Amino acid sequence: MRENWNRATQTLEFTTRELTKMIEPVFPKRQVLASFYTQGGLANTNIKLKVSDSDTPLILRVFTRDPSQGPKEFSIYQRLKGTLAVPAVYYFGESNPVSNHPYIIMQHVDGDRLETLVAGLDDSWSVETGRSVGSTLAAIHAVKFPHEGFLDGELNVFSPLTMGSVGFMQFAHHCLGQQLVQQRLGPDLQGRVERFLNKEAVLLDQWQGPASLTHCDFNGSNVLIQRTKSTWKVTAVLDWEFAISANPFIDFGNLLRDPIGSVYKFQESVFEGYTESGGMLPPRWRELSRLSDLMAWFDFLSRPDAGTRLISDACGVIERTMSEWT
């Protein structure tokens, strides 16, 4: 679905000399020999670097969409090191000597983006991968906070969020009240969405679990998968700039979007891997996840620079969520 969406920010371009200057604080004797833009991300600049005196490439990530998120992402990688499949971070700079944006230099992790493997799904792949993804999500959500909210660079909740039906409806009204969103939805869909939310949003109040670390962009572009000798497993979870303290359903809703969300065995295996690794989910977790994910689609529709494909996908997902609701 995401392959035809437009980028949120322009990709920055650097010469090999500039890139060499950027890695100098941690690798002062190495030269960048070649660079390649990585695939998947739509917000920041991510570059794979081939460097001298090493057979192991590096990843350079420059925070262009929202530079203030750089320290938070660095802190999350440090917090999860040793407990979750995340790349090792070699260096974080509050600004770089070329564009002045914050940046991270980190390990390149082998693996394929989950979204690129969906076309080859079979039952064995779905079960093995689903269990590993579910177990990974349980490890993320095992990191608890005193309450929901946005995280600062030291992973403190600095701006509380109201969750449940009240917070959901506040955000929905904020988006649906915008003229741009109303134009994109059209009066018929707008009316049906508002009636649906007024009736079903109360479901979100059934969740009374603790606030957890929530990736908020946990989809097939940010999860790397690799085949080991015996099974498929997650090798890395990337791109934590949107992470907040919230409930688990935001991540499940993002993960289980089509096309991978329509694979029943994958869904069931994610649930099994999650619960077997200590995660707790209520009986109606699928509905809670789909309902929570609507916030992301409302947000997409409110973006002035949203492309026609993103707008079409957003309207389509909102339509299907209502029509398939049980």
Secondary structure, DSSP 8 states (H G I E B T S, - for coil): -GGG---SS------HHHHHHHHTTT-TT--EEEEEE-SS-SSSEEEEEEETT-SS-EEEEE--S-GGGHHHHHHHHHHHBTTB----EEEEESS-TTT---EEEEE----EEGGGSGGG--HHHHHHHHHHHHHHHHHHHTSEESS-EEE-TTS-EEEE---HHHHHHHHHHHHHTSHHHHHHH-HHHHHHHHHHHHHHGGGGGG----EEEE-S--STTSEEEEE-SS-EEEEEE---TT-EEE-THHHHHHHT-TTGGG-HHHHHHHHHHHHHTT----TTHHHHHHHHHHHHHHHHHH-TT--HHHHHHHHHHHHHHHHT--
